[in-house]
Amino acid sequence: MPYTVEITTPPVQVDGEEQHARLYQLPDPFSTLAEAKEAAVSHIAGLGLDPAGVLYNVFDREGFTVASSAELLAEAG
């Protein structure tokens, strides 16, 4: 089953100007849920932002959310 990953970055300050939050999908589908989650975490690590402020969601081919970093953020308290 193919999985897609959606990334949401928070608003940030760049050169004193507020940049809006961004919402985008990683370009490639993933074969397994584990691959999708690993790709999301790896992508977020390369953004240069605080990972705790970046949200990822993994969707199945039906468009249902099957994993989210929001779960991890909620557990962290």
PDB file of N, CA, C and O in Angstrom:
ATOM      1  N   MET A   1       0.848  -1.168   0.000  1.00  0.00           N
ATOM      2  CA  MET A   1       0.000   0.000   0.000  1.00  0.00           C
ATOM      3  C   MET A   1       0.900   1.239   0.000  1.00  0.00           C
ATOM      4  O   MET A   1       1.810   1.333   0.823  1.00  0.00           O
ATOM      5  N   PRO A   2       0.666   2.172  -0.890  1.00  0.00           N
ATOM      6  CA  PRO A   2       1.500   3.393  -0.883  1.00  0.00           C
ATOM      7  C   PRO A   2       1.083   4.354   0.235  1.00  0.00           C
ATOM      8  O   PRO A   2      -0.095   4.492   0.566  1.00  0.00           O
ATOM      9  N   TYR A   3       2.086   5.000   0.792  1.00  0.00           N
ATOM     10  CA  TYR A   3       1.877   5.994   1.836  1.00  0.00           C
ATOM     11  C   TYR A   3       2.470   7.317   1.387  1.00  0.00           C
ATOM     12  O   TYR A   3       3.503   7.342   0.717  1.00  0.00           O
ATOM     13  N   THR A   4       1.827   8.413   1.749  1.00  0.00           N
ATOM     14  CA  THR A   4       2.359   9.733   1.447  1.00  0.00           C
ATOM     15  C   THR A   4       2.619  10.463   2.759  1.00  0.00           C
ATOM     16  O   THR A   4       1.991  10.193   3.783  1.00  0.00           O
ATOM     17  N   VAL A   5       3.568  11.398   2.694  1.00  0.00           N
ATOM     18  CA  VAL A   5       3.957  12.154   3.876  1.00  0.00           C
ATOM     19  C   VAL A   5       3.697  13.630   3.634  1.00  0.00           C
ATOM     20  O   VAL A   5       4.085  14.184   2.606  1.00  0.00           O
ATOM     21  N   GLU A   6       3.034  14.256   4.596  1.00  0.00           N
ATOM     22  CA  GLU A   6       2.765  15.684   4.554  1.00  0.00           C
ATOM     23  C   GLU A   6       3.542  16.340   5.696  1.00  0.00           C
ATOM     24  O   GLU A   6       3.514  15.864   6.831  1.00  0.00           O
ATOM     25  N   ILE A   7       4.234  17.433   5.384  1.00  0.00           N
ATOM     26  CA  ILE A   7       5.038  18.162   6.352  1.00  0.00           C
ATOM     27  C   ILE A   7       4.409  19.536   6.580  1.00  0.00           C
ATOM     28  O   ILE A   7       3.991  20.194   5.626  1.00  0.00           O
ATOM     29  N   THR A   8       4.340  19.967   7.829  1.00  0.00           N
ATOM     30  CA  THR A   8       3.870  21.315   8.165  1.00  0.00           C
ATOM     31  C   THR A   8       4.946  21.982   9.009  1.00  0.00           C
ATOM     32  O   THR A   8       5.278  21.512  10.098  1.00  0.00           O
ATOM     33  N   THR A   9       5.491  23.088   8.493  1.00  0.00           N
ATOM     34  CA  THR A   9       6.496  23.834   9.241  1.00  0.00           C
ATOM     35  C   THR A   9       5.836  25.034   9.921  1.00  0.00           C
ATOM     36  O   THR A   9       4.849  25.569   9.415  1.00  0.00           O
ATOM     37  N   PRO A  10       6.372  25.452  11.052  1.00  0.00           N
ATOM     38  CA  PRO A  10       5.792  26.600  11.746  1.00  0.00           C
ATOM     39  C   PRO A  10       6.223  27.913  11.085  1.00  0.00           C
ATOM     40  O   PRO A  10       7.163  27.927  10.290  1.00  0.00           O
ATOM     41  N   PRO A  11       5.544  29.007  11.408  1.00  0.00           N
ATOM     42  CA  PRO A  11       6.024  30.310  10.941  1.00  0.00           C
ATOM     43  C   PRO A  11       7.410  30.572  11.545  1.00  0.00           C
ATOM     44  O   PRO A  11       7.674  30.200  12.689  1.00  0.00           O
ATOM     45  N   VAL A  12       8.279  31.206  10.779  1.00  0.00           N
ATOM     46  CA  VAL A  12       9.628  31.504  11.257  1.00  0.00           C
ATOM     47  C   VAL A  12      10.002  32.939  10.900  1.00  0.00           C
ATOM     48  O   VAL A  12       9.410  33.543  10.006  1.00  0.00           O
ATOM     49  N   GLN A  13      10.984  33.470  11.602  1.00  0.00           N
ATOM     50  CA  GLN A  13      11.523  34.795  11.309  1.00  0.00           C
ATOM     51  C   GLN A  13      12.750  34.619  10.423  1.00  0.00           C
ATOM     52  O   GLN A  13      13.670  33.883  10.779  1.00  0.00           O
ATOM     53  N   VAL A  14      12.771  35.290   9.269  1.00  0.00           N
ATOM     54  CA  VAL A  14      13.925  35.285   8.368  1.00  0.00           C
ATOM     55  C   VAL A  14      14.271  36.737   8.077  1.00  0.00           C
ATOM     56  O   VAL A  14      13.473  37.477   7.502  1.00  0.00           O
ATOM     57  N   ASP A  15      15.474  37.135   8.481  1.00  0.00           N
ATOM     58  CA  ASP A  15      15.913  38.520   8.291  1.00  0.00           C
ATOM     59  C   ASP A  15      14.898  39.513   8.843  1.00  0.00           C
ATOM     60  O   ASP A  15      14.625  40.542   8.224  1.00  0.00           O
ATOM     61  N   GLY A  16      14.338  39.198  10.015  1.00  0.00           N
ATOM     62  CA  GLY A  16      13.403  40.094  10.667  1.00  0.00           C
ATOM     63  C   GLY A  16      11.993  40.077  10.111  1.00  0.00           C
ATOM     64  O   GLY A  16      11.134  40.816  10.592  1.00  0.00           O
ATOM     65  N   GLU A  17      11.736  39.253   9.109  1.00  0.00           N
ATOM     66  CA  GLU A  17      10.397  39.175   8.535  1.00  0.00           C
ATOM     67  C   GLU A  17       9.784  37.805   8.812  1.00  0.00           C
ATOM     68  O   GLU A  17      10.446  36.772   8.723  1.00  0.00           O
ATOM     69  N   GLU A  18       8.522  37.834   9.145  1.00  0.00           N
ATOM     70  CA  GLU A  18       7.793  36.590   9.430  1.00  0.00           C
ATOM     71  C   GLU A  18       7.500  35.842   8.134  1.00  0.00           C
ATOM     72  O   GLU A  18       6.929  36.399   7.196  1.00  0.00           O
ATOM     73  N   GLN A  19       7.896  34.583   8.095  1.00  0.00           N
ATOM     74  CA  GLN A  19       7.571  33.701   6.978  1.00  0.00           C
ATOM     75  C   GLN A  19       6.407  32.817   7.417  1.00  0.00           C
ATOM     76  O   GLN A  19       6.418  32.279   8.524  1.00  0.00           O
ATOM     77  N   HIS A  20       5.430  32.672   6.575  1.00  0.00           N
ATOM     78  CA  HIS A  20       4.243  31.881   6.905  1.00  0.00           C
ATOM     79  C   HIS A  20       4.593  30.409   7.098  1.00  0.00           C
ATOM     80  O   HIS A  20       5.612  29.921   6.609  1.00  0.00           O
ATOM     81  N   ALA A  21       3.726  29.727   7.818  1.00  0.00           N
ATOM     82  CA  ALA A  21       3.838  28.276   7.941  1.00  0.00           C
ATOM     83  C   ALA A  21       3.709  27.666   6.546  1.00  0.00           C
ATOM     84  O   ALA A  21       3.016  28.204   5.681  1.00  0.00           O
ATOM     85  N   ARG A  22       4.381  26.545   6.344  1.00  0.00           N
ATOM     86  CA  ARG A  22       4.307  25.865   5.046  1.00  0.00           C
ATOM     87  C   ARG A  22       3.712  24.479   5.238  1.00  0.00           C
ATOM     88  O   ARG A  22       3.935  23.826   6.258  1.00  0.00           O
ATOM     89  N   LEU A  23       2.956  24.046   4.250  1.00  0.00           N
ATOM     90  CA  LEU A  23       2.361  22.722   4.223  1.00  0.00           C
ATOM     91  C   LEU A  23       2.670  22.129   2.862  1.00  0.00           C
ATOM     92  O   LEU A  23       2.305  22.705   1.837  1.00  0.00           O
ATOM     93  N   TYR A  24       3.345  20.976   2.838  1.00  0.00           N
ATOM     94  CA  TYR A  24       3.695  20.348   1.566  1.00  0.00           C
ATOM     95  C   TYR A  24       3.865  18.845   1.744  1.00  0.00           C
ATOM     96  O   TYR A  24       4.026  18.346   2.858  1.00  0.00           O
ATOM     97  N   GLN A  25       3.824  18.138   0.621  1.00  0.00           N
ATOM     98  CA  GLN A  25       4.024  16.691   0.641  1.00  0.00           C
ATOM     99  C   GLN A  25       5.407  16.354   0.117  1.00  0.00           C
ATOM    100  O   GLN A  25       5.934  17.024  -0.771  1.00  0.00           O
ATOM    101  N   LEU A  26       5.987  15.302   0.682  1.00  0.00           N
ATOM    102  CA  LEU A  26       7.217  14.776   0.107  1.00  0.00           C
ATOM    103  C   LEU A  26       6.851  14.184  -1.249  1.00  0.00           C
ATOM    104  O   LEU A  26       5.774  13.608  -1.398  1.00  0.00           O
ATOM    105  N   PRO A  27       7.731  14.318  -2.240  1.00  0.00           N
ATOM    106  CA  PRO A  27       7.349  13.980  -3.611  1.00  0.00           C
ATOM    107  C   PRO A  27       7.108  12.496  -3.900  1.00  0.00           C
ATOM    108  O   PRO A  27       6.336  12.165  -4.801  1.00  0.00           O
ATOM    109  N   ASP A  28       7.746  11.612  -3.162  1.00  0.00           N
ATOM    110  CA  ASP A  28       7.635  10.191  -3.487  1.00  0.00           C
ATOM    111  C   ASP A  28       6.705   9.456  -2.535  1.00  0.00           C
ATOM    112  O   ASP A  28       6.677   9.758  -1.342  1.00  0.00           O
ATOM    113  N   PRO A  29       5.940   8.488  -3.050  1.00  0.00           N
ATOM    114  CA  PRO A  29       5.171   7.614  -2.154  1.00  0.00           C
ATOM    115  C   PRO A  29       6.110   6.573  -1.539  1.00  0.00           C
ATOM    116  O   PRO A  29       7.192   6.310  -2.065  1.00  0.00           O
ATOM    117  N   PHE A  30       5.690   5.998  -0.441  1.00  0.00           N
ATOM    118  CA  PHE A  30       6.509   5.012   0.257  1.00  0.00           C
ATOM    119  C   PHE A  30       5.746   3.705   0.356  1.00  0.00           C
ATOM    120  O   PHE A  30       4.521   3.696   0.479  1.00  0.00           O
ATOM    121  N   SER A  31       6.482   2.595   0.301  1.00  0.00           N
ATOM    122  CA  SER A  31       5.868   1.266   0.280  1.00  0.00           C
ATOM    123  C   SER A  31       5.339   0.826   1.635  1.00  0.00           C
ATOM    124  O   SER A  31       4.328   0.129   1.721  1.00  0.00           O
ATOM    125  N   THR A  32       6.026   1.236   2.690  1.00  0.00           N
ATOM    126  CA  THR A  32       5.611   0.808   4.027  1.00  0.00           C
ATOM    127  C   THR A  32       5.451   2.021   4.945  1.00  0.00           C
ATOM    128  O   THR A  32       5.991   3.098   4.690  1.00  0.00           O
ATOM    129  N   LEU A  33       4.713   1.814   5.992  1.00  0.00           N
ATOM    130  CA  LEU A  33       4.522   2.862   6.981  1.00  0.00           C
ATOM    131  C   LEU A  33       5.862   3.230   7.627  1.00  0.00           C
ATOM    132  O   LEU A  33       6.142   4.407   7.854  1.00  0.00           O
ATOM    133  N   ALA A  34       6.675   2.233   7.917  1.00  0.00           N
ATOM    134  CA  ALA A  34       7.986   2.487   8.538  1.00  0.00           C
ATOM    135  C   ALA A  34       8.860   3.354   7.631  1.00  0.00           C
ATOM    136  O   ALA A  34       9.517   4.278   8.112  1.00  0.00           O
ATOM    137  N   GLU A  35       8.877   3.069   6.324  1.00  0.00           N
ATOM    138  CA  GLU A  35       9.659   3.880   5.381  1.00  0.00           C
ATOM    139  C   GLU A  35       9.156   5.318   5.360  1.00  0.00           C
ATOM    140  O   GLU A  35       9.954   6.254   5.321  1.00  0.00           O
ATOM    141  N   ALA A  36       7.857   5.498   5.386  1.00  0.00           N
ATOM    142  CA  ALA A  36       7.272   6.836   5.350  1.00  0.00           C
ATOM    143  C   ALA A  36       7.647   7.625   6.599  1.00  0.00           C
ATOM    144  O   ALA A  36       8.024   8.793   6.504  1.00  0.00           O
ATOM    145  N   LYS A  37       7.548   7.001   7.763  1.00  0.00           N
ATOM    146  CA  LYS A  37       7.890   7.677   9.005  1.00  0.00           C
ATOM    147  C   LYS A  37       9.375   8.015   9.041  1.00  0.00           C
ATOM    148  O   LYS A  37       9.753   9.106   9.467  1.00  0.00           O
ATOM    149  N   GLU A  38      10.217   7.086   8.598  1.00  0.00           N
ATOM    150  CA  GLU A  38      11.658   7.328   8.567  1.00  0.00           C
ATOM    151  C   GLU A  38      12.003   8.481   7.627  1.00  0.00           C
ATOM    152  O   GLU A  38      12.845   9.317   7.954  1.00  0.00           O
ATOM    153  N   ALA A  39      11.360   8.531   6.471  1.00  0.00           N
ATOM    154  CA  ALA A  39      11.594   9.621   5.520  1.00  0.00           C
ATOM    155  C   ALA A  39      11.165  10.959   6.105  1.00  0.00           C
ATOM    156  O   ALA A  39      11.842  11.968   5.907  1.00  0.00           O
ATOM    157  N   ALA A  40      10.050  10.976   6.819  1.00  0.00           N
ATOM    158  CA  ALA A  40       9.570  12.211   7.442  1.00  0.00           C
ATOM    159  C   ALA A  40      10.567  12.710   8.475  1.00  0.00           C
ATOM    160  O   ALA A  40      10.924  13.888   8.468  1.00  0.00           O
ATOM    161  N   VAL A  41      11.018  11.839   9.355  1.00  0.00           N
ATOM    162  CA  VAL A  41      11.963  12.221  10.398  1.00  0.00           C
ATOM    163  C   VAL A  41      13.278  12.699   9.785  1.00  0.00           C
ATOM    164  O   VAL A  41      13.853  13.689  10.236  1.00  0.00           O
ATOM    165  N   SER A  42      13.746  12.002   8.769  1.00  0.00           N
ATOM    166  CA  SER A  42      14.984  12.393   8.092  1.00  0.00           C
ATOM    167  C   SER A  42      14.843  13.747   7.412  1.00  0.00           C
ATOM    168  O   SER A  42      15.743  14.583   7.498  1.00  0.00           O
ATOM    169  N   HIS A  43      13.731  13.964   6.743  1.00  0.00           N
ATOM    170  CA  HIS A  43      13.481  15.242   6.063  1.00  0.00           C
ATOM    171  C   HIS A  43      13.436  16.380   7.081  1.00  0.00           C
ATOM    172  O   HIS A  43      14.039  17.431   6.864  1.00  0.00           O
ATOM    173  N   ILE A  44      12.733  16.177   8.174  1.00  0.00           N
ATOM    174  CA  ILE A  44      12.610  17.209   9.212  1.00  0.00           C
ATOM    175  C   ILE A  44      13.979  17.534   9.800  1.00  0.00           C
ATOM    176  O   ILE A  44      14.281  18.699  10.060  1.00  0.00           O
ATOM    177  N   ALA A  45      14.808  16.516  10.011  1.00  0.00           N
ATOM    178  CA  ALA A  45      16.146  16.742  10.567  1.00  0.00           C
ATOM    179  C   ALA A  45      16.980  17.647   9.658  1.00  0.00           C
ATOM    180  O   ALA A  45      17.831  18.393  10.142  1.00  0.00           O
ATOM    181  N   GLY A  46      16.746  17.588   8.354  1.00  0.00           N
ATOM    182  CA  GLY A  46      17.508  18.390   7.402  1.00  0.00           C
ATOM    183  C   GLY A  46      16.975  19.796   7.188  1.00  0.00           C
ATOM    184  O   GLY A  46      17.568  20.560   6.427  1.00  0.00           O
ATOM    185  N   LEU A  47      15.873  20.161   7.835  1.00  0.00           N
ATOM    186  CA  LEU A  47      15.281  21.477   7.617  1.00  0.00           C
ATOM    187  C   LEU A  47      15.995  22.602   8.364  1.00  0.00           C
ATOM    188  O   LEU A  47      15.873  23.766   7.983  1.00  0.00           O
ATOM    189  N   GLY A  48      16.729  22.275   9.410  1.00  0.00           N
ATOM    190  CA  GLY A  48      17.386  23.304  10.193  1.00  0.00           C
ATOM    191  C   GLY A  48      16.439  24.019  11.145  1.00  0.00           C
ATOM    192  O   GLY A  48      16.749  25.107  11.629  1.00  0.00           O
ATOM    193  N   LEU A  49      15.299  23.421  11.413  1.00  0.00           N
ATOM    194  CA  LEU A  49      14.311  23.962  12.345  1.00  0.00           C
ATOM    195  C   LEU A  49      14.255  23.063  13.572  1.00  0.00           C
ATOM    196  O   LEU A  49      14.735  21.930  13.547  1.00  0.00           O
ATOM    197  N   ASP A  50      13.663  23.583  14.649  1.00  0.00           N
ATOM    198  CA  ASP A  50      13.451  22.755  15.825  1.00  0.00           C
ATOM    199  C   ASP A  50      12.470  21.650  15.446  1.00  0.00           C
ATOM    200  O   ASP A  50      11.322  21.944  15.112  1.00  0.00           O
ATOM    201  N   PRO A  51      12.889  20.392  15.490  1.00  0.00           N
ATOM    202  CA  PRO A  51      12.007  19.293  15.087  1.00  0.00           C
ATOM    203  C   PRO A  51      10.698  19.241  15.872  1.00  0.00           C
ATOM    204  O   PRO A  51       9.690  18.751  15.363  1.00  0.00           O
ATOM    205  N   ALA A  52      10.705  19.740  17.100  1.00  0.00           N
ATOM    206  CA  ALA A  52       9.490  19.715  17.911  1.00  0.00           C
ATOM    207  C   ALA A  52       8.407  20.636  17.344  1.00  0.00           C
ATOM    208  O   ALA A  52       7.230  20.476  17.667  1.00  0.00           O
ATOM    209  N   GLY A  53       8.795  21.597  16.503  1.00  0.00           N
ATOM    210  CA  GLY A  53       7.832  22.522  15.928  1.00  0.00           C
ATOM    211  C   GLY A  53       7.335  22.132  14.551  1.00  0.00           C
ATOM    212  O   GLY A  53       6.481  22.807  13.975  1.00  0.00           O
ATOM    213  N   VAL A  54       7.874  21.033  14.019  1.00  0.00           N
ATOM    214  CA  VAL A  54       7.494  20.582  12.670  1.00  0.00           C
ATOM    215  C   VAL A  54       6.593  19.360  12.801  1.00  0.00           C
ATOM    216  O   VAL A  54       6.912  18.419  13.527  1.00  0.00           O
ATOM    217  N   LEU A  55       5.492  19.381  12.111  1.00  0.00           N
ATOM    218  CA  LEU A  55       4.521  18.296  12.167  1.00  0.00           C
ATOM    219  C   LEU A  55       4.599  17.459  10.895  1.00  0.00           C
ATOM    220  O   LEU A  55       4.726  17.998   9.795  1.00  0.00           O
ATOM    221  N   TYR A  56       4.522  16.146  11.049  1.00  0.00           N
ATOM    222  CA  TYR A  56       4.344  15.300   9.867  1.00  0.00           C
ATOM    223  C   TYR A  56       3.114  14.431  10.050  1.00  0.00           C
ATOM    224  O   TYR A  56       2.760  14.047  11.164  1.00  0.00           O
ATOM    225  N   ASN A  57       2.473  14.131   8.934  1.00  0.00           N
ATOM    226  CA  ASN A  57       1.357  13.198   8.899  1.00  0.00           C
ATOM    227  C   ASN A  57       1.620  12.203   7.779  1.00  0.00           C
ATOM    228  O   ASN A  57       2.091  12.575   6.704  1.00  0.00           O
ATOM    229  N   VAL A  58       1.316  10.943   8.037  1.00  0.00           N
ATOM    230  CA  VAL A  58       1.438   9.903   7.020  1.00  0.00           C
ATOM    231  C   VAL A  58       0.022   9.457   6.671  1.00  0.00           C
ATOM    232  O   VAL A  58      -0.783   9.141   7.547  1.00  0.00           O
ATOM    233  N   PHE A  59      -0.262   9.440   5.365  1.00  0.00           N
ATOM    234  CA  PHE A  59      -1.582   9.062   4.867  1.00  0.00           C
ATOM    235  C   PHE A  59      -1.494   7.770   4.067  1.00  0.00           C
ATOM    236  O   PHE A  59      -0.516   7.527   3.361  1.00  0.00           O
ATOM    237  N   ASP A  60      -2.534   6.941   4.188  1.00  0.00           N
ATOM    238  CA  ASP A  60      -2.609   5.754   3.332  1.00  0.00           C
ATOM    239  C   ASP A  60      -3.230   6.146   1.996  1.00  0.00           C
ATOM    240  O   ASP A  60      -3.555   7.313   1.781  1.00  0.00           O
ATOM    241  N   ARG A  61      -3.396   5.181   1.105  1.00  0.00           N
ATOM    242  CA  ARG A  61      -3.886   5.511  -0.243  1.00  0.00           C
ATOM    243  C   ARG A  61      -5.327   6.005  -0.248  1.00  0.00           C
ATOM    244  O   ARG A  61      -5.773   6.607  -1.224  1.00  0.00           O
ATOM    245  N   GLU A  62      -6.061   5.753   0.842  1.00  0.00           N
ATOM    246  CA  GLU A  62      -7.437   6.226   0.960  1.00  0.00           C
ATOM    247  C   GLU A  62      -7.497   7.646   1.523  1.00  0.00           C
ATOM    248  O   GLU A  62      -8.566   8.254   1.576  1.00  0.00           O
ATOM    249  N   GLY A  63      -6.339   8.173   1.944  1.00  0.00           N
ATOM    250  CA  GLY A  63      -6.295   9.525   2.490  1.00  0.00           C
ATOM    251  C   GLY A  63      -6.488   9.605   3.990  1.00  0.00           C
ATOM    252  O   GLY A  63      -6.646  10.695   4.539  1.00  0.00           O
ATOM    253  N   PHE A  64      -6.475   8.448   4.668  1.00  0.00           N
ATOM    254  CA  PHE A  64      -6.616   8.429   6.120  1.00  0.00           C
ATOM    255  C   PHE A  64      -5.257   8.610   6.783  1.00  0.00           C
ATOM    256  O   PHE A  64      -4.257   8.056   6.326  1.00  0.00           O
ATOM    257  N   THR A  65      -5.224   9.385   7.857  1.00  0.00           N
ATOM    258  CA  THR A  65      -3.989   9.558   8.613  1.00  0.00           C
ATOM    259  C   THR A  65      -3.715   8.273   9.390  1.00  0.00           C
ATOM    260  O   THR A  65      -4.544   7.823  10.181  1.00  0.00           O
ATOM    261  N   VAL A  66      -2.541   7.690   9.153  1.00  0.00           N
ATOM    262  CA  VAL A  66      -2.176   6.445   9.833  1.00  0.00           C
ATOM    263  C   VAL A  66      -1.037   6.650  10.829  1.00  0.00           C
ATOM    264  O   VAL A  66      -0.771   5.771  11.649  1.00  0.00           O
ATOM    265  N   ALA A  67      -0.363   7.793  10.771  1.00  0.00           N
ATOM    266  CA  ALA A  67       0.684   8.138  11.736  1.00  0.00           C
ATOM    267  C   ALA A  67       0.871   9.639  11.705  1.00  0.00           C
ATOM    268  O   ALA A  67       0.647  10.292  10.686  1.00  0.00           O
ATOM    269  N   SER A  68       1.288  10.176  12.843  1.00  0.00           N
ATOM    270  CA  SER A  68       1.498  11.604  12.941  1.00  0.00           C
ATOM    271  C   SER A  68       2.480  11.919  14.052  1.00  0.00           C
ATOM    272  O   SER A  68       2.488  11.253  15.087  1.00  0.00           O
ATOM    273  N   SER A  69       3.306  12.931  13.841  1.00  0.00           N
ATOM    274  CA  SER A  69       4.191  13.350  14.916  1.00  0.00           C
ATOM    275  C   SER A  69       3.408  14.052  16.013  1.00  0.00           C
ATOM    276  O   SER A  69       3.942  14.241  17.106  1.00  0.00           O
ATOM    277  N   ALA A  70       2.191  14.436  15.773  1.00  0.00           N
ATOM    278  CA  ALA A  70       1.344  15.058  16.803  1.00  0.00           C
ATOM    279  C   ALA A  70       1.163  14.081  17.967  1.00  0.00           C
ATOM    280  O   ALA A  70       1.062  14.506  19.118  1.00  0.00           O
ATOM    281  N   GLU A  71       1.122  12.787  17.682  1.00  0.00           N
ATOM    282  CA  GLU A  71       1.017  11.779  18.729  1.00  0.00           C
ATOM    283  C   GLU A  71       2.235  11.836  19.636  1.00  0.00           C
ATOM    284  O   GLU A  71       2.115  11.748  20.858  1.00  0.00           O
ATOM    285  N   LEU A  72       3.414  11.984  19.028  1.00  0.00           N
ATOM    286  CA  LEU A  72       4.655  12.039  19.802  1.00  0.00           C
ATOM    287  C   LEU A  72       4.729  13.320  20.623  1.00  0.00           C
ATOM    288  O   LEU A  72       5.171  13.303  21.772  1.00  0.00           O
ATOM    289  N   LEU A  73       4.293  14.434  20.031  1.00  0.00           N
ATOM    290  CA  LEU A  73       4.309  15.710  20.738  1.00  0.00           C
ATOM    291  C   LEU A  73       3.356  15.675  21.939  1.00  0.00           C
ATOM    292  O   LEU A  73       3.665  16.226  22.995  1.00  0.00           O
ATOM    293  N   ALA A  74       2.215  15.033  21.776  1.00  0.00           N
ATOM    294  CA  ALA A  74       1.245  14.933  22.870  1.00  0.00           C
ATOM    295  C   ALA A  74       1.804  14.086  24.015  1.00  0.00           C
ATOM    296  O   ALA A  74       1.598  14.396  25.188  1.00  0.00           O
ATOM    297  N   GLU A  75       2.507  13.022  23.660  1.00  0.00           N
ATOM    298  CA  GLU A  75       3.089  12.156  24.678  1.00  0.00           C
ATOM    299  C   GLU A  75       4.200  12.859  25.438  1.00  0.00           C
ATOM    300  O   GLU A  75       4.390  12.613  26.629  1.00  0.00           O
ATOM    301  N   ALA A  76       4.947  13.745  24.750  1.00  0.00           N
ATOM    302  CA  ALA A  76       6.044  14.457  25.379  1.00  0.00           C
ATOM    303  C   ALA A  76       5.539  15.499  26.380  1.00  0.00           C
ATOM    304  O   ALA A  76       6.269  15.934  27.270  1.00  0.00           O
ATOM    305  N   GLY A  77       4.285  15.885  26.213  1.00  0.00           N
ATOM    306  CA  GLY A  77       3.639  16.739  27.171  1.00  0.00           C
ATOM    307  C   GLY A  77       3.822  18.175  26.954  1.00  0.00           C
ATOM    308  O   GLY A  77       3.306  18.986  27.723  1.00  0.00           O
TER     309      GLY A  77
END
